[in-house]
Each structure stands twice: as structure tokens, then as C-alpha cells.
Amino acid sequence: MPGLVEGLYLVGSVALGDFRPHESDVDFVAVTAVRPDSPGLEALRRAHSRLRERHRRPRFEGVYLTWDDLARDPSSVAPAPGFHGRRLDVGSFGLDPVTWHTLARHGVAVRGPEPDGLCVWTDSDTLRSWTLDNLESYWRPWLRRYSRPLSVEGLVSLGSWAPAWGVLGVSRLHLTLATGKITSKEGAGLYALETFPEGWHRVISECLRVRRGERRRSLYASPMACRRDALAYIGR
């Protein structure tokens, strides 16, 4: 579908300077003049299928919006095509203030005008409200599930991924609530080291080590101890 995509912008870890090849996705916002019709959606599915066959990692995930969508509160935007989890669906993936704010403040232009020349809606109160809701709707249930030691999630939390995801994830939200800014996972860890008491520094530093893919020895003698401190930090 030549001409369908008029703008293509990288957001997420690439835009925030924290891309990690061992675990990061390449997150994008693509812009079309109008919503893709059925042939357009099929063309997008074929394109993503070919891309996935040629480049299995890193994953290329994002949302297709119109120029008009970018100028509006994302909560008022109609369901849009988004590629996530190996599927292209029309839904709400990527329709949130973090995507809009990241594009406006940090987006990397691949096609189309530079982000500072776009009309992208941003609102600090809405970003704060969305962040508080994310803590309640995603992170509080996440903490309950991963705190059950005999559950699947409880066993997963003995690995390195879950503690790092949780500790750095809630730290990102804390920074946004405190400063109104958007940051990366590593930026959140560095912020946490500067902000929170020294008693939390070991678990924060361990999660940064995991995030960075460093091969040096863990700061913890056992996964149980790391899990305990990570869950306590997240629950705080």
C-alpha cells in the first residue's frame, strides 16, 4: 500500500536512550492520513508477517494513528490498528498518554516531520491520572499474583526478570508522578538510587544489573532474598 504510512516515529526504549538488544522491543507510532480500510489492514498484516520472518528479534511493536488522532486526548481516540504480541488487531493498544508524551518529547522521526513540528496532545494532569490508575489497575494485582510463593507467578519471581520488571516499572511511575517526566527503565533505576533510602539500593542496583545484561555476579546470595526485597520495594 504505497503512501499509506506518512509518518513513522520510534518511541519506547529507543527514543529514551535505553535500548537493550537482549530484551527491548522497537516501539513505534505510525501515522496515516486516514484509518486503514480492510485492504490496508491486510497489507499491514502481510508487512508485519514478513518483517517477523526476517527479523525475529527485536520485536517491532506499535500503533497506527492519524494526524488528527495525535492532536486529541488518547482516551477519545477510536480503536486503532496496533501490532502487539505477534498480532495486528484494532483495539486500544498504545492509546495512552505515555505514548503521546514520549512521542512529543522524545520521538525519533524515521519518516515525516520532526516531532517538535507536530501537533501532539499532551496534558500533565491526564498523564498523572493515568499513572495513578496504572498503579492500581496493573501493578497492585501484579504484586498480589507474584507474592504467592506457590503460584506460577511466584515461581517466576525467583528468576531475574520479574524483580527487574517490577522494581524498575514502579520506579518509572514514581518519577512521572513526582516530576511529570517520562523516563526509561534504566533512568528509573538511577532516579530510585537518588531518591530512596540506602536500604533499598541493593535491590535497585541488582535490577539495574539485570536490565543492563551485565554478567557480573549477583548482589544476592539467593533468589529468595532478591524476590523478598523486590516485592517489599514494589509494595512500598
N, C-alpha and C positions, 0 to 999 in steps of 0.2 A: 504494500500500500504506500507507494512513494508520496511523500508530502504529508502523511498522516501525523507524524511526530514533528512538531515545530520547535519544541524546546526540550532539552534533556539536561537535568541537573542532578549532581550527586550530593547526597546528604549523609546522615549517619556518621560512621567512624571515619570514612574517607574525608568528609568535609571538616570533621572535628580534629583531624590530625592524629587519629588513634587506630588506623587500620592495622589489623593483625592477621597475616595470611593464614595462620593456623586455625582461626576461629571466626574472623569477621565476615560479614556479608558486604556486598556492594549495594548500598541502598540508593534508590533513585526516585526522582519525580519527573515524569514525562508529561509534556503539555501538548494537547491537540486543540485545533480550532473549535471542534465540536465533539460531542461524545461519539466514540466509535460505534457504528451500526454493526449488525451481525457479521457481514463480511470483514469489517475492520477487526472485530473481536477474534474471528477465526485466524486472520492474518497475524495478530499478536500472539495467539496460542502457538501457531507454527513457528514464529520467530523465537519465542522463548524455548520451545522444544528443541530447536536446532542449536540454540545457544547452550542449553544444558548438556546436550550431547557432546559438544565440542569442548566445553569448559565446565566440568562438574564442580570445581571449586575455584574461586569463591562463588557463592550463590549470588545471583543478580535479582534483587527483590525491590519492588516499589509499586507506585500507584500512577495511574494515568488521569490527569486532570485537564480542565480547560483553563484558558487565561482568566475567564470570568470567575472560575472556582477559586483561584488564588487570591482574588480580591475580597472574598467572603469568609465569614466565620466558618471553620470546617464543620461545625455541628449542623450548619444549614445546607451543606453540600449534599446533593443527591448521591446515592450509591454509585461508586466509580469502579472501573476495572483496576484490579490490583493483582500483582503476581507475588505469591507467598506460599511457601510450603510445596513447591513444585506444581502449583496450580494457578491458573488465571481465572479469577472469579469477579463478579460485580458485587461489591459489598462495601464495608466500612474500613477495610484495611488501609492504614496510612492517613485516615481522615481525622487528624488530631492537631492540637495547637503546637506540639513539639515539632512535627513535620514542617508546619508553616514557619515557625520561628527559626528553625535550623536553616531552612532554605533562604529566608530573608537575611539572616545574619552571617551564615557560613557557607551557603551553597556554592558548588563548583559547577560552572557552566561548561557543558560539553557541546550543546547546540542552543542557539538563541541568545538573547541579550544577557548581560551580566546581571546577577540577582539584585544588585543595588539599583538597577534600572527598571525593575519590575514593580508592579503594584501588588504587593503581597500583604494580606491582612495579618496584623499582629495586635495582641491586646494582653497586657501584663496580668490583669485581673482574671481573664479567662484561662490563661496559662496556669496561674496559681490554683484556680478552682479545679482544673483538670488534673493537676498534680496531686492535690489532696484526695480527689476521687480515686486516682490510680493507687494511692497508698491503701485505701480502704477496699477497693474492689479487686485489686490484683495481689498486692503484697501481703495484706493481712491473711487472706485464705492461703496464700503460698506458704507463709510461716507456719500456719496450723498443720498443713499437709506434711511439710518437711520436718516438723518437730515430732512426728510419730515414729519412734525408732524402728518399729517392726513393719512399717509400711514400705511400699516400693520407693516412695519419695524419701523416706527416712534412710533407707539403704543407699540411695543415690547420693544423699547428702554427705556420706562418708568419703565420696570422691572429691576431686578438687574443683569440679565445675560448679556445683550448686553453691558452696560457700562464696566463691568469687562472684557468681551471678547475683546472689542476694546482697552481699556486703557492698559491692560497688553500685548495684542497682539502686538501693535505697539511699546511698550517699549522693547519687546524681539528683534524686528528687529533693533531698535536703538542701543541696546547693541551689537548685532552682527556686525553692520556697524562700531561701534566705537572701538570694541576690537577684532573682529574676532572670538569670542567665541559663544557657544550655551548655552542658559540657559532655565530654566523653567519659567512658568508664575509668580510664587512667586519670583523667582530670578530676573525677570524683574522688578517687583514692587519695590523690595528693591533697585535695581540699580537706578530706577527712583527717589526714595526718596533721594538718594545720589547725583544725577546728576542735577535735575531740580529745579528751584526756589521754595521757600516755598509756593508761591501762588497756586501751583499745588498739594501740599501734601495732602490736604483733599480728593480730588477725587482719588488720588492714594491709600491712606490709606483705603478709602471706598471700592475700588475694591479688595484690598488685604483681607479685612474683608469678602467680598462675596466669594472670591476664597477659603479661609480657612474654610468656612462654619460656621463662628462664629455667635453665636446667640445674641451677644450684640447689643445694639441699633445702628441704622444707624447714620452716621455722618451728614446726611442731613435731614432737616425737611420735604422735599417734593421730590418725584421722578423727578419732573420737574427741580429742581435745580441740582440734580445729573446728569440728562441727559444733561443739558446745559453745565456743566463743563466737562463732559466726551467727548462730541462732540468737544468742544473747544480744549481740550488737544489732541485729535486724529488729528484734523485738523491743529494743530500747526506744 
